Amino acid sequence: MVVPYSPGASTDTVARLVARHMGDYLKQSIVVENRSGAGGTIGTGEVARSAADGSTILLGNLSTLVLSKFLFRNLNYAVGRDLVPLGHIAYIPNILVVNRDVPATNLRELIAYLKASPGRYSFGSAGQGTIMHLSGELFQKLAGVEMVHVPYRGTQPALQDLIAGNIMMMFDNVPGTIGLIQSNTIRPVGVSTDVRVPALPGVPTIAEAGLSEFVNKSWFAVCTRAGIAATARAELESAALYAVNHPETKARLTDLGAIPAPMNGSDTEKLLKSEADYWEPFVKSLNITLD
């Protein structure tokens, strides 16, 4: 199983959990390999060029399976042509967090504070073109505020600068921030999903807090090389569904702030299509390219 990000990231954590239980179902070990770089497209491209025999699978996400085709002009893979989904694992709510010294305790106060000083404050992200960056841009557009984007080489350095007060706010996924929120190191303002997160029931959704159009989420899906034999694809799909439905997987994902959401390959294909329809016009309106 290829993870197109570095060890320790949310994708890596989920991949190792899923790989263990997929391996139990298949009665063989699944080795997790981290192949990071270029926003996840390097590792994803390697799976897209692997043998179509089911021996190599991918733990993909919204960025690598949807957003990348709108951000990279010379992307060397295409979902459908080179990759096929085996199943959806979980939704990962994104969350807007601020430095604890920011004098705003809710979304309306935050927006008013930003409007009072256009362009003065900054928001960080895990990198240019990531879902966290695009969430920040979408927030600015819908809230009618102006901020400076500061891209980092990953989530951890961005969080460190948020804690230090070098940036005012950022979007991150809930698993990456929940410990800091629970320790009162940073302050949550709202979650991006259309329902509250069970692990953080006191944090409102951004939609219910005032920006009704702001609803998005990250997610994880297992894929493999297109062209795989139907019987092998069905076996891997069954293994992926077994893994996500395993009680340990569900409990661990929930503890991390994720929402287990098993889907078969066909339903995952429909999800990819709907996500592409949602993000394409907005990403293109920003005129961002990463190559």
Contacts in CASP RR format, 6 or more apart in sequence:
PFRMAT RR
TARGET T0000
AUTHOR 0000-0000-0000
METHOD contacts of the structure
MODEL  1
MVVPYSPGASTDTVARLVARHMGDYLKQSIVVENRSGAGGTIGTGEVARS
AADGSTILLGNLSTLVLSKFLFRNLNYAVGRDLVPLGHIAYIPNILVVNR
DVPATNLRELIAYLKASPGRYSFGSAGQGTIMHLSGELFQKLAGVEMVHV
PYRGTQPALQDLIAGNIMMMFDNVPGTIGLIQSNTIRPVGVSTDVRVPAL
PGVPTIAEAGLSEFVNKSWFAVCTRAGIAATARAELESAALYAVNHPETK
ARLTDLGAIPAPMNGSDTEKLLKSEADYWEPFVKSLNITLD
1 15 0 8 1.000
1 18 0 8 1.000
1 19 0 8 1.000
1 22 0 8 1.000
1 30 0 8 1.000
1 31 0 8 1.000
1 32 0 8 1.000
1 33 0 8 1.000
1 57 0 8 1.000
1 58 0 8 1.000
1 59 0 8 1.000
1 222 0 8 1.000
2 33 0 8 1.000
2 35 0 8 1.000
2 43 0 8 1.000
2 44 0 8 1.000
2 46 0 8 1.000
2 47 0 8 1.000
2 56 0 8 1.000
2 57 0 8 1.000
2 58 0 8 1.000
2 59 0 8 1.000
3 9 0 8 1.000
3 11 0 8 1.000
3 12 0 8 1.000
3 15 0 8 1.000
3 32 0 8 1.000
3 33 0 8 1.000
3 34 0 8 1.000
3 35 0 8 1.000
3 36 0 8 1.000
3 59 0 8 1.000
4 11 0 8 1.000
4 35 0 8 1.000
4 36 0 8 1.000
4 37 0 8 1.000
4 39 0 8 1.000
4 40 0 8 1.000
4 41 0 8 1.000
4 42 0 8 1.000
4 43 0 8 1.000
4 44 0 8 1.000
4 58 0 8 1.000
4 59 0 8 1.000
4 60 0 8 1.000
4 64 0 8 1.000
5 11 0 8 1.000
5 12 0 8 1.000
5 34 0 8 1.000
5 36 0 8 1.000
5 37 0 8 1.000
5 39 0 8 1.000
5 40 0 8 1.000
6 12 0 8 1.000
6 34 0 8 1.000
6 36 0 8 1.000
7 34 0 8 1.000
9 155 0 8 1.000
10 92 0 8 1.000
10 173 0 8 1.000
10 175 0 8 1.000
10 176 0 8 1.000
10 218 0 8 1.000
10 256 0 8 1.000
11 59 0 8 1.000
11 60 0 8 1.000
11 61 0 8 1.000
11 220 0 8 1.000
12 32 0 8 1.000
12 34 0 8 1.000
13 175 0 8 1.000
13 256 0 8 1.000
14 59 0 8 1.000
14 89 0 8 1.000
14 90 0 8 1.000
14 220 0 8 1.000
14 253 0 8 1.000
14 258 0 8 1.000
15 32 0 8 1.000
15 59 0 8 1.000
15 220 0 8 1.000
16 32 0 8 1.000
17 243 0 8 1.000
17 248 0 8 1.000
17 249 0 8 1.000
17 252 0 8 1.000
17 253 0 8 1.000
18 59 0 8 1.000
18 89 0 8 1.000
18 220 0 8 1.000
18 222 0 8 1.000
18 240 0 8 1.000
18 243 0 8 1.000
18 244 0 8 1.000
18 249 0 8 1.000
19 30 0 8 1.000
19 31 0 8 1.000
19 32 0 8 1.000
19 59 0 8 1.000
19 243 0 8 1.000
20 30 0 8 1.000
20 243 0 8 1.000
21 242 0 8 1.000
21 243 0 8 1.000
21 246 0 8 1.000
21 248 0 8 1.000
21 249 0 8 1.000
22 30 0 8 1.000
22 222 0 8 1.000
22 236 0 8 1.000
22 239 0 8 1.000
22 240 0 8 1.000
22 242 0 8 1.000
22 243 0 8 1.000
23 29 0 8 1.000
23 30 0 8 1.000
23 239 0 8 1.000
23 243 0 8 1.000
24 242 0 8 1.000
25 238 0 8 1.000
25 239 0 8 1.000
25 242 0 8 1.000
25 243 0 8 1.000
26 235 0 8 1.000
26 236 0 8 1.000
26 239 0 8 1.000
30 57 0 8 1.000
35 42 0 8 1.000
35 43 0 8 1.000
35 46 0 8 1.000
36 42 0 8 1.000
36 43 0 8 1.000
37 43 0 8 1.000
38 290 0 8 1.000
39 63 0 8 1.000
39 64 0 8 1.000
39 68 0 8 1.000
39 127 0 8 1.000
39 130 0 8 1.000
39 290 0 8 1.000
40 63 0 8 1.000
40 64 0 8 1.000
40 68 0 8 1.000
41 64 0 8 1.000
41 68 0 8 1.000
41 72 0 8 1.000
41 75 0 8 1.000
41 76 0 8 1.000
41 77 0 8 1.000
43 58 0 8 1.000
44 58 0 8 1.000
44 60 0 8 1.000
44 64 0 8 1.000
44 65 0 8 1.000
44 68 0 8 1.000
44 77 0 8 1.000
44 83 0 8 1.000
45 76 0 8 1.000
45 77 0 8 1.000
45 82 0 8 1.000
46 56 0 8 1.000
47 56 0 8 1.000
47 57 0 8 1.000
47 58 0 8 1.000
47 83 0 8 1.000
47 223 0 8 1.000
47 224 0 8 1.000
47 225 0 8 1.000
48 76 0 8 1.000
48 77 0 8 1.000
48 78 0 8 1.000
48 82 0 8 1.000
48 83 0 8 1.000
48 225 0 8 1.000
49 76 0 8 1.000
49 77 0 8 1.000
49 82 0 8 1.000
49 225 0 8 1.000
50 56 0 8 1.000
50 225 0 8 1.000
51 225 0 8 1.000
52 225 0 8 1.000
52 226 0 8 1.000
52 227 0 8 1.000
52 228 0 8 1.000
53 225 0 8 1.000
53 228 0 8 1.000
53 229 0 8 1.000
53 232 0 8 1.000
54 224 0 8 1.000
54 225 0 8 1.000
54 228 0 8 1.000
54 232 0 8 1.000
54 233 0 8 1.000
54 236 0 8 1.000
56 224 0 8 1.000
56 225 0 8 1.000
57 86 0 8 1.000
57 222 0 8 1.000
57 223 0 8 1.000
57 224 0 8 1.000
57 236 0 8 1.000
58 64 0 8 1.000
58 83 0 8 1.000
58 222 0 8 1.000
58 223 0 8 1.000
58 224 0 8 1.000
59 89 0 8 1.000
59 220 0 8 1.000
59 221 0 8 1.000
59 222 0 8 1.000
60 220 0 8 1.000
60 221 0 8 1.000
60 222 0 8 1.000
60 223 0 8 1.000
61 218 0 8 1.000
61 219 0 8 1.000
61 220 0 8 1.000
61 221 0 8 1.000
62 131 0 8 1.000
62 217 0 8 1.000
62 218 0 8 1.000
62 219 0 8 1.000
62 275 0 8 1.000
63 129 0 8 1.000
63 130 0 8 1.000
63 131 0 8 1.000
63 218 0 8 1.000
65 79 0 8 1.000
65 83 0 8 1.000
65 85 0 8 1.000
65 221 0 8 1.000
65 223 0 8 1.000
65 272 0 8 1.000
66 79 0 8 1.000
66 272 0 8 1.000
66 275 0 8 1.000
66 276 0 8 1.000
66 279 0 8 1.000
67 129 0 8 1.000
67 131 0 8 1.000
67 134 0 8 1.000
67 279 0 8 1.000
67 283 0 8 1.000
68 75 0 8 1.000
69 75 0 8 1.000
69 78 0 8 1.000
69 79 0 8 1.000
69 276 0 8 1.000
70 279 0 8 1.000
70 280 0 8 1.000
70 283 0 8 1.000
70 284 0 8 1.000
71 129 0 8 1.000
71 283 0 8 1.000
71 288 0 8 1.000
71 289 0 8 1.000
71 290 0 8 1.000
72 289 0 8 1.000
72 290 0 8 1.000
72 291 0 8 1.000
73 289 0 8 1.000
73 291 0 8 1.000
74 291 0 8 1.000
75 291 0 8 1.000
77 83 0 8 1.000
79 85 0 8 1.000
79 223 0 8 1.000
79 272 0 8 1.000
80 226 0 8 1.000
81 226 0 8 1.000
82 225 0 8 1.000
82 226 0 8 1.000
83 223 0 8 1.000
83 224 0 8 1.000
83 225 0 8 1.000
83 226 0 8 1.000
84 223 0 8 1.000
84 224 0 8 1.000
84 225 0 8 1.000
84 226 0 8 1.000
84 227 0 8 1.000
84 228 0 8 1.000
84 233 0 8 1.000
84 265 0 8 1.000
84 269 0 8 1.000
85 221 0 8 1.000
85 222 0 8 1.000
85 223 0 8 1.000
85 265 0 8 1.000
85 268 0 8 1.000
85 269 0 8 1.000
85 272 0 8 1.000
86 221 0 8 1.000
86 222 0 8 1.000
86 223 0 8 1.000
86 224 0 8 1.000
86 233 0 8 1.000
86 236 0 8 1.000
86 237 0 8 1.000
86 240 0 8 1.000
86 265 0 8 1.000
86 268 0 8 1.000
87 221 0 8 1.000
87 222 0 8 1.000
87 237 0 8 1.000
87 240 0 8 1.000
87 241 0 8 1.000
87 244 0 8 1.000
87 262 0 8 1.000
87 263 0 8 1.000
87 264 0 8 1.000
87 265 0 8 1.000
87 267 0 8 1.000
87 268 0 8 1.000
88 219 0 8 1.000
88 220 0 8 1.000
88 221 0 8 1.000
88 244 0 8 1.000
88 261 0 8 1.000
88 262 0 8 1.000
88 263 0 8 1.000
88 265 0 8 1.000
88 267 0 8 1.000
88 268 0 8 1.000
88 271 0 8 1.000
89 219 0 8 1.000
89 220 0 8 1.000
89 221 0 8 1.000
89 222 0 8 1.000
89 240 0 8 1.000
89 243 0 8 1.000
89 244 0 8 1.000
89 253 0 8 1.000
89 260 0 8 1.000
89 261 0 8 1.000
89 262 0 8 1.000
90 219 0 8 1.000
90 220 0 8 1.000
90 244 0 8 1.000
90 253 0 8 1.000
90 258 0 8 1.000
90 259 0 8 1.000
90 260 0 8 1.000
90 261 0 8 1.000
91 193 0 8 1.000
91 217 0 8 1.000
91 218 0 8 1.000
91 219 0 8 1.000
91 258 0 8 1.000
91 259 0 8 1.000
91 261 0 8 1.000
92 173 0 8 1.000
92 174 0 8 1.000
92 175 0 8 1.000
92 217 0 8 1.000
92 218 0 8 1.000
92 219 0 8 1.000
92 220 0 8 1.000
92 257 0 8 1.000
92 258 0 8 1.000
92 259 0 8 1.000
93 173 0 8 1.000
93 174 0 8 1.000
93 191 0 8 1.000
93 192 0 8 1.000
93 193 0 8 1.000
93 197 0 8 1.000
93 217 0 8 1.000
93 218 0 8 1.000
93 257 0 8 1.000
93 258 0 8 1.000
93 259 0 8 1.000
94 131 0 8 1.000
94 132 0 8 1.000
94 135 0 8 1.000
94 171 0 8 1.000
94 172 0 8 1.000
94 173 0 8 1.000
94 174 0 8 1.000
94 191 0 8 1.000
94 192 0 8 1.000
94 193 0 8 1.000
94 216 0 8 1.000
94 217 0 8 1.000
94 218 0 8 1.000
95 171 0 8 1.000
95 172 0 8 1.000
95 173 0 8 1.000
95 174 0 8 1.000
95 177 0 8 1.000
95 181 0 8 1.000
95 188 0 8 1.000
95 189 0 8 1.000
95 190 0 8 1.000
95 191 0 8 1.000
95 192 0 8 1.000
95 197 0 8 1.000
95 200 0 8 1.000
95 203 0 8 1.000
96 107 0 8 1.000
96 135 0 8 1.000
96 139 0 8 1.000
96 169 0 8 1.000
96 170 0 8 1.000
96 171 0 8 1.000
96 188 0 8 1.000
96 189 0 8 1.000
96 190 0 8 1.000
96 191 0 8 1.000
96 192 0 8 1.000
96 206 0 8 1.000
97 162 0 8 1.000
97 169 0 8 1.000
97 170 0 8 1.000
97 171 0 8 1.000
97 172 0 8 1.000
97 177 0 8 1.000
97 180 0 8 1.000
97 181 0 8 1.000
97 186 0 8 1.000
97 187 0 8 1.000
97 188 0 8 1.000
97 189 0 8 1.000
98 104 0 8 1.000
98 110 0 8 1.000
98 162 0 8 1.000
98 168 0 8 1.000
98 169 0 8 1.000
98 186 0 8 1.000
98 187 0 8 1.000
98 189 0 8 1.000
99 162 0 8 1.000
99 163 0 8 1.000
99 165 0 8 1.000
99 167 0 8 1.000
99 168 0 8 1.000
99 169 0 8 1.000
99 186 0 8 1.000
99 187 0 8 1.000
100 184 0 8 1.000
100 185 0 8 1.000
100 186 0 8 1.000
100 187 0 8 1.000
101 165 0 8 1.000
102 110 0 8 1.000
102 113 0 8 1.000
102 168 0 8 1.000
102 169 0 8 1.000
102 187 0 8 1.000
103 109 0 8 1.000
103 113 0 8 1.000
104 110 0 8 1.000
104 112 0 8 1.000
104 113 0 8 1.000
104 189 0 8 1.000
105 187 0 8 1.000
106 189 0 8 1.000
106 204 0 8 1.000
106 209 0 8 1.000
107 189 0 8 1.000
107 190 0 8 1.000
107 204 0 8 1.000
107 206 0 8 1.000
107 209 0 8 1.000
107 210 0 8 1.000
107 211 0 8 1.000
108 209 0 8 1.000
108 210 0 8 1.000
110 169 0 8 1.000
110 189 0 8 1.000
111 143 0 8 1.000
111 144 0 8 1.000
111 145 0 8 1.000
114 121 0 8 1.000
114 143 0 8 1.000
114 145 0 8 1.000
114 146 0 8 1.000
114 147 0 8 1.000
115 144 0 8 1.000
115 145 0 8 1.000
118 145 0 8 1.000
118 146 0 8 1.000
119 146 0 8 1.000
119 147 0 8 1.000
119 148 0 8 1.000
121 147 0 8 1.000
121 148 0 8 1.000
121 168 0 8 1.000
121 169 0 8 1.000
122 147 0 8 1.000
122 148 0 8 1.000
122 149 0 8 1.000
122 150 0 8 1.000
122 167 0 8 1.000
122 168 0 8 1.000
123 136 0 8 1.000
123 139 0 8 1.000
123 147 0 8 1.000
123 148 0 8 1.000
123 149 0 8 1.000
123 150 0 8 1.000
123 167 0 8 1.000
123 168 0 8 1.000
123 169 0 8 1.000
123 170 0 8 1.000
123 171 0 8 1.000
124 132 0 8 1.000
124 133 0 8 1.000
124 149 0 8 1.000
124 150 0 8 1.000
124 151 0 8 1.000
124 152 0 8 1.000
124 158 0 8 1.000
124 161 0 8 1.000
124 162 0 8 1.000
124 167 0 8 1.000
124 169 0 8 1.000
124 170 0 8 1.000
125 132 0 8 1.000
125 133 0 8 1.000
125 136 0 8 1.000
125 149 0 8 1.000
125 150 0 8 1.000
125 151 0 8 1.000
125 152 0 8 1.000
125 158 0 8 1.000
125 170 0 8 1.000
125 171 0 8 1.000
126 132 0 8 1.000
126 133 0 8 1.000
126 151 0 8 1.000
126 152 0 8 1.000
126 154 0 8 1.000
126 155 0 8 1.000
126 158 0 8 1.000
126 172 0 8 1.000
127 133 0 8 1.000
127 151 0 8 1.000
127 152 0 8 1.000
127 153 0 8 1.000
127 154 0 8 1.000
127 158 0 8 1.000
128 151 0 8 1.000
128 288 0 8 1.000
128 290 0 8 1.000
129 151 0 8 1.000
129 288 0 8 1.000
129 290 0 8 1.000
131 171 0 8 1.000
131 216 0 8 1.000
131 218 0 8 1.000
132 155 0 8 1.000
132 158 0 8 1.000
132 170 0 8 1.000
132 171 0 8 1.000
132 172 0 8 1.000
132 173 0 8 1.000
133 149 0 8 1.000
133 151 0 8 1.000
134 279 0 8 1.000
134 282 0 8 1.000
134 283 0 8 1.000
134 286 0 8 1.000
135 171 0 8 1.000
135 192 0 8 1.000
135 216 0 8 1.000
136 147 0 8 1.000
136 149 0 8 1.000
136 171 0 8 1.000
137 149 0 8 1.000
137 286 0 8 1.000
138 214 0 8 1.000
138 216 0 8 1.000
138 282 0 8 1.000
139 145 0 8 1.000
139 171 0 8 1.000
139 206 0 8 1.000
139 211 0 8 1.000
139 214 0 8 1.000
140 146 0 8 1.000
140 147 0 8 1.000
142 211 0 8 1.000
142 213 0 8 1.000
142 214 0 8 1.000
143 211 0 8 1.000
147 168 0 8 1.000
147 169 0 8 1.000
150 158 0 8 1.000
150 161 0 8 1.000
150 167 0 8 1.000
152 158 0 8 1.000
152 161 0 8 1.000
155 172 0 8 1.000
155 176 0 8 1.000
158 167 0 8 1.000
158 170 0 8 1.000
158 172 0 8 1.000
159 170 0 8 1.000
159 172 0 8 1.000
159 176 0 8 1.000
159 177 0 8 1.000
159 180 0 8 1.000
159 186 0 8 1.000
161 167 0 8 1.000
162 168 0 8 1.000
162 169 0 8 1.000
162 170 0 8 1.000
162 186 0 8 1.000
163 180 0 8 1.000
163 185 0 8 1.000
163 186 0 8 1.000
169 189 0 8 1.000
171 192 0 8 1.000
173 218 0 8 1.000
174 191 0 8 1.000
174 197 0 8 1.000
174 199 0 8 1.000
174 200 0 8 1.000
174 256 0 8 1.000
174 257 0 8 1.000
174 258 0 8 1.000
175 256 0 8 1.000
175 257 0 8 1.000
175 258 0 8 1.000
177 186 0 8 1.000
177 188 0 8 1.000
178 199 0 8 1.000
178 200 0 8 1.000
178 256 0 8 1.000
178 257 0 8 1.000
179 185 0 8 1.000
180 186 0 8 1.000
181 187 0 8 1.000
181 188 0 8 1.000
181 200 0 8 1.000
181 203 0 8 1.000
188 200 0 8 1.000
188 203 0 8 1.000
189 203 0 8 1.000
189 206 0 8 1.000
189 209 0 8 1.000
190 203 0 8 1.000
190 204 0 8 1.000
190 205 0 8 1.000
190 206 0 8 1.000
190 209 0 8 1.000
191 197 0 8 1.000
191 200 0 8 1.000
191 203 0 8 1.000
191 204 0 8 1.000
191 205 0 8 1.000
191 206 0 8 1.000
192 205 0 8 1.000
192 206 0 8 1.000
192 214 0 8 1.000
192 215 0 8 1.000
192 216 0 8 1.000
192 217 0 8 1.000
193 205 0 8 1.000
193 215 0 8 1.000
193 216 0 8 1.000
193 217 0 8 1.000
193 259 0 8 1.000
194 205 0 8 1.000
194 207 0 8 1.000
194 215 0 8 1.000
195 205 0 8 1.000
196 202 0 8 1.000
196 203 0 8 1.000
196 204 0 8 1.000
196 205 0 8 1.000
197 203 0 8 1.000
197 257 0 8 1.000
197 259 0 8 1.000
198 254 0 8 1.000
198 257 0 8 1.000
198 259 0 8 1.000
199 254 0 8 1.000
199 255 0 8 1.000
199 256 0 8 1.000
199 257 0 8 1.000
200 257 0 8 1.000
205 215 0 8 1.000
206 214 0 8 1.000
206 215 0 8 1.000
207 213 0 8 1.000
207 214 0 8 1.000
207 215 0 8 1.000
216 278 0 8 1.000
219 261 0 8 1.000
219 271 0 8 1.000
221 268 0 8 1.000
221 271 0 8 1.000
221 272 0 8 1.000
222 236 0 8 1.000
222 240 0 8 1.000
224 233 0 8 1.000
224 236 0 8 1.000
228 236 0 8 1.000
237 264 0 8 1.000
237 265 0 8 1.000
241 262 0 8 1.000
241 264 0 8 1.000
243 249 0 8 1.000
244 250 0 8 1.000
244 260 0 8 1.000
244 261 0 8 1.000
244 262 0 8 1.000
245 262 0 8 1.000
249 260 0 8 1.000
250 260 0 8 1.000
253 259 0 8 1.000
253 260 0 8 1.000
254 260 0 8 1.000
263 271 0 8 1.000
END
